[in-house]
Amino acid sequence: MLWRNLNLESLQHETFDVCVIGGGSAGAGCALDAALRGMKVALIEKTDFAAETSGKSTKLVHGGVRYLEQAFRKLDFAQLNQVKHGLHERRFVLRNAPHLARPLALATPVFNWWSGIYYFLGLKLYDWFAPGKSGMPPGKWIGRRKLDTLFPGIDKRIHSAIVYYDGQLDDARYNLAIVQSAAQSGAVVANYIELQSFSSDNSGTITAAKVHDRQSGKVFSIHSKIFLNCTGPAADSIRLKANPVLNPVIRPSKGAHILVNMPQQGSPCALLIPKTSDNRVAFAIPFEGRMMIGTTDEPCDATENEPFTDEQDTSFLLDTINPFLEIKLTREHVTGGFAGLRPLVGVPDNSRHTRSVLRDHLVEFDERSGLVSLLGGKWTTYRLMAKDAIDLVAQKLNNSSVCSTENHLLWGAKGWTPDFYKKIQSEYEIDADVSQHLADKYGICAVLVAQIAKETPALGERLLPGLPFLKAEAAYAARCEMAMEIRDFLARRIRIELTDAGSSARMAPEVARIMGAELGWNEQEQNRRLQQYLSVLQNTFSNLTT
Ligand SMILES: Cc1cc2nc3c(=O)[nH]c(=O)nc-3n(C[C@H](O)[C@H](O)[C@H](O)COP(=O)(O)OP(=O)(O)OC[C@H]3O[C@@H](n4cnc5c(N)ncnc54)[C@H](O)[C@@H]3O)c2cc1C
C-alpha cells in the first residue's frame, strides 16, 4: 500500500541515508535495492511513477538481437556485453513478477532461403548467449503454413520465419510493483514531488534538496546523506544543479509507437521487422488486445516537453509494417500511440544519429557535490543498474551490505500462479475476462480490487461495456496505488490511454467521479481535472489520428 500523506510527513522530518530522485524503473530499482539492504530510503518522483520513459518503452525484456548483430559486424565487445547483461537479467525480470512479465514469441519473416539461414544462425547465437535455465523455448525456423496460424494476415510473398523468444512486460505496472515492493521494505516514496535545487555544507557536499509538492504547492526540504540522480533523460539538468561545471552527457532520442486494431484476428505472436528504411529493427507486438508497432529513433534536444507520436512517426511506422501484411494498415486502424525519450549516454562518433549509441549504463560519482548519478541503461537491466548504483552508495556510506534483489519477488507475485484468476472468478463471482485481467495486472492483490467490487456493488460494474476494467480499479488506484490524477489511472494503471484513446476519453468522466470521491475533490475540482485531462488527450492524439 502506498500512503502519500503519511510519507510526506516522513520526507519533511526525517534524515535519510539515500534520497533517490526519479521514480522510473532505475529509481524504483535503486529504492528497492537500498531498502532491502537496510538503508533509510526516500524516493521522489516529479509526476507519476513511470510517467516518462519507463512507461513508454516497447515493453520487451531482451538482450537485443540488433545489438548482437552490431557486435559481430563491428567486433564490438561492449555491444556483446550489453546483450549478455540483458539476457542474464531477462530471467530475473520474468521470475520476480510473473503476473506482469512473460515469454513472448517473435517471428522474423524472411523472403527467401538465404535470409532464413542468416537469421536462423543469428538467433541460434542469441539463444546460445542466454544463460542456462533461461526458461525460454529454443528458437526455430517455421514454414509458411505454421506462420499463417501464428500470425494471421502475413503477406503472401513471405517465404518462412525464424521464431525466437524474449520477454514482454507491462512496463508501468511493473514499475509500480517495484515502487510498492520498495515501500513494503521501508522506503518512503511519493509522486508529484519535484526536486528544485540542492543545498550544500561548507565543503560543497549536498546535504539537502528543496522540493515542490505539485499537488499541494508546498515547498520543503529533504535531508539525506547521499542523493542519487535517476532522472533518465533529465539527468543532466540534475547533475548541473549539483555541479554547474559538469559536462552534459545525455543524448536523448525519441522513440514513437502506434497501436492499431488489426483487421485480422489478433495474434499472440510478435513480428520482428529485421530492417527498417533507416537501418534498424522494428517490432509489431500484441499488447492489451491491440498490435503495438514501434519504434522510431530520432535525436531530440528538448526534454522538458512530453514527446508524442506525430504525423511523420505514424506514416513511418505504417510504411514499415505494411510490406509484411496482406491487408495494409491505414490511419483508420490507429487507435492510440505514445512516444518516449531514450536516456542514451555519450556520442561515439560525433554524428547526430543516436541509433548506434550504446544502451548500457554508467554510475557517476561527482567528487565536488557528492551526487551519484545512474545514467543510461534499459528497462531489462534495471535491477543490475540499481545494484551497481547502490553498491557505490553503500561504499560511500561505509555500509557492507550486499544486493539481494535477484530473488526478491515483487509486489503481488508471492503465491501467484497462471490460474490464479480462477480463484477470483469463483470466489467473487466475476466474469472470466475481468478476473483474468485483474489477476494479470494486480497479481494476488487482485483480491483487494475484487473485495472493493463486492463491498460496493456499483463499483463492481465495468467502466465501459465490452472492456474488462472495473470501476473498483479506479477506487483501488486512488486508495492504494498513489494515483493522484485521472491520467495516472488511465495511462499507467490500466493502460487504456495508450491502446485506445477514444475509450480513455469516454471513461474519463466516471473515473473523475470515482477518484474524486476517494481523494476529496469537490464537483468543481472534478470538472477542472477532467477538462485538463481531456485537453492533454486531445493534444497528444490529434496528430495521430487525423
Ligand atoms: C521508445 C523506447 C522504447 C524502449 N524500449 C525498451 C525495451 O523494449 N526494452 C528495454 O529494456 N528498454 C527499452 N527502452 C529503454 C528504457 O525504457 C529506459 O532505459 C528506461 O525506462 C529508463 O528508465 P529511467 O528510470 O532511467 O528513466 P525514466 O523512466 O524517464 O525516469 C526518470 C524519472 O525522473 C523523473 N524526474 C525528472 N526530473 C525530476 C525532478 N526534478 N524531480 C523528481 N523527479 C524527476 C521523471 O519524471 C521520470 O519519471 C526504451 C526506451 C524508449 C524511449
The ligand as an SDF file (V2000), in Angstrom:
LIG
                    3D

 53 58  0  0  0  0  0  0  0  0999 V2000
   10.7560    4.2660  -27.3300 C   0  0  0  0  0  0  0  0  0  0  0  0
   11.5360    3.4790  -26.3220 C   0  0  0  0  0  0  0  0  0  0  0  0
   11.4830    2.0810  -26.3360 C   0  0  0  0  0  0  0  0  0  0  0  0
   12.2130    1.3550  -25.4040 C   0  0  0  0  0  0  0  0  0  0  0  0
   12.0620    0.0120  -25.3920 N   0  0  0  0  0  0  0  0  0  0  0  0
   12.7330   -0.7320  -24.4870 C   0  0  0  0  0  0  0  0  0  0  0  0
   12.5210   -2.1320  -24.4260 C   0  0  0  0  0  0  0  0  0  0  0  0
   11.7050   -2.6930  -25.1580 O   0  0  0  0  0  0  0  0  0  0  0  0
   13.2310   -2.8200  -23.5080 N   0  0  0  0  0  0  0  0  0  0  0  0
   14.1450   -2.2290  -22.6820 C   0  0  0  0  0  0  0  0  0  0  0  0
   14.7870   -2.9370  -21.9170 O   0  0  0  0  0  0  0  0  0  0  0  0
   14.3300   -0.8880  -22.6860 N   0  0  0  0  0  0  0  0  0  0  0  0
   13.6370   -0.1320  -23.5610 C   0  0  0  0  0  0  0  0  0  0  0  0
   13.7790    1.2300  -23.5830 N   0  0  0  0  0  0  0  0  0  0  0  0
   14.6900    1.8630  -22.6180 C   0  0  0  0  0  0  0  0  0  0  0  0
   14.0200    2.0080  -21.2550 C   0  0  0  0  0  0  0  0  0  0  0  0
   12.6620    2.3170  -21.3690 O   0  0  0  0  0  0  0  0  0  0  0  0
   14.7230    3.1210  -20.4790 C   0  0  0  0  0  0  0  0  0  0  0  0
   16.1030    2.8950  -20.4830 O   0  0  0  0  0  0  0  0  0  0  0  0
   14.2630    3.1710  -19.0190 C   0  0  0  0  0  0  0  0  0  0  0  0
   12.8700    3.1170  -18.9150 O   0  0  0  0  0  0  0  0  0  0  0  0
   14.7870    4.4540  -18.3940 C   0  0  0  0  0  0  0  0  0  0  0  0
   14.3750    4.4920  -17.0550 O   0  0  0  0  0  0  0  0  0  0  0  0
   14.8020    5.6830  -16.1170 P   0  0  0  0  0  0  0  0  0  0  0  0
   14.2560    5.3800  -14.7930 O   0  0  0  0  0  0  0  0  0  0  0  0
   16.2650    5.8980  -16.2540 O   0  0  0  0  0  0  0  0  0  0  0  0
   14.1250    6.9830  -16.7870 O   0  0  0  0  0  0  0  0  0  0  0  0
   12.6140    7.4890  -16.6710 P   0  0  0  0  0  0  0  0  0  0  0  0
   11.6520    6.3930  -16.7990 O   0  0  0  0  0  0  0  0  0  0  0  0
   12.4620    8.6240  -17.6220 O   0  0  0  0  0  0  0  0  0  0  0  0
   12.5180    8.0010  -15.1920 O   0  0  0  0  0  0  0  0  0  0  0  0
   13.0860    9.2150  -14.7640 C   0  0  0  0  0  0  0  0  0  0  0  0
   12.0870    9.8860  -13.8600 C   0  0  0  0  0  0  0  0  0  0  0  0
   12.6970   11.0210  -13.2660 O   0  0  0  0  0  0  0  0  0  0  0  0
   11.6680   11.9630  -13.0480 C   0  0  0  0  0  0  0  0  0  0  0  0
   12.2530   13.2920  -12.8520 N   0  0  0  0  0  0  0  0  0  0  0  0
   12.8260   14.1010  -13.7760 C   0  0  0  0  0  0  0  0  0  0  0  0
   13.1980   15.2740  -13.2100 N   0  0  0  0  0  0  0  0  0  0  0  0
   12.8600   15.1950  -11.9010 C   0  0  0  0  0  0  0  0  0  0  0  0
   12.9620   16.0930  -10.8060 C   0  0  0  0  0  0  0  0  0  0  0  0
   13.4810   17.3160  -10.9580 N   0  0  0  0  0  0  0  0  0  0  0  0
   12.4920   15.6920   -9.5970 N   0  0  0  0  0  0  0  0  0  0  0  0
   11.9550   14.4610   -9.4140 C   0  0  0  0  0  0  0  0  0  0  0  0
   11.8280   13.5820  -10.4300 N   0  0  0  0  0  0  0  0  0  0  0  0
   12.2750   13.9350  -11.6610 C   0  0  0  0  0  0  0  0  0  0  0  0
   10.8310   11.8840  -14.3050 C   0  0  0  0  0  0  0  0  0  0  0  0
    9.5260   12.4030  -14.1010 O   0  0  0  0  0  0  0  0  0  0  0  0
   10.8570   10.3890  -14.6000 C   0  0  0  0  0  0  0  0  0  0  0  0
    9.7140    9.7100  -14.1500 O   0  0  0  0  0  0  0  0  0  0  0  0
   13.0390    2.0100  -24.4720 C   0  0  0  0  0  0  0  0  0  0  0  0
   13.0800    3.4040  -24.4490 C   0  0  0  0  0  0  0  0  0  0  0  0
   12.3190    4.1280  -25.3480 C   0  0  0  0  0  0  0  0  0  0  0  0
   12.3270    5.6200  -25.3030 C   0  0  0  0  0  0  0  0  0  0  0  0
  1  2  1  0
  2  3  1  0
  2 52  2  0
  3  4  2  0
  4  5  1  0
  4 50  1  0
  5  6  2  0
  6  7  1  0
  6 13  1  0
  7  8  2  0
  7  9  1  0
  9 10  1  0
 10 11  2  0
 10 12  1  0
 12 13  2  0
 13 14  1  0
 14 15  1  0
 14 50  1  0
 15 16  1  0
 16 17  1  0
 16 18  1  0
 18 19  1  0
 18 20  1  0
 20 21  1  0
 20 22  1  0
 22 23  1  0
 23 24  1  0
 24 25  2  0
 24 26  1  0
 24 27  1  0
 27 28  1  0
 28 29  2  0
 28 30  1  0
 28 31  1  0
 31 32  1  0
 32 33  1  0
 33 34  1  0
 33 48  1  0
 34 35  1  0
 35 36  1  0
 35 46  1  0
 36 37  1  0
 36 45  1  0
 37 38  2  0
 38 39  1  0
 39 40  1  0
 39 45  2  0
 40 41  1  0
 40 42  2  0
 42 43  1  0
 43 44  2  0
 44 45  1  0
 46 47  1  0
 46 48  1  0
 48 49  1  0
 50 51  2  0
 51 52  1  0
 52 53  1  0
M  END
$$$$
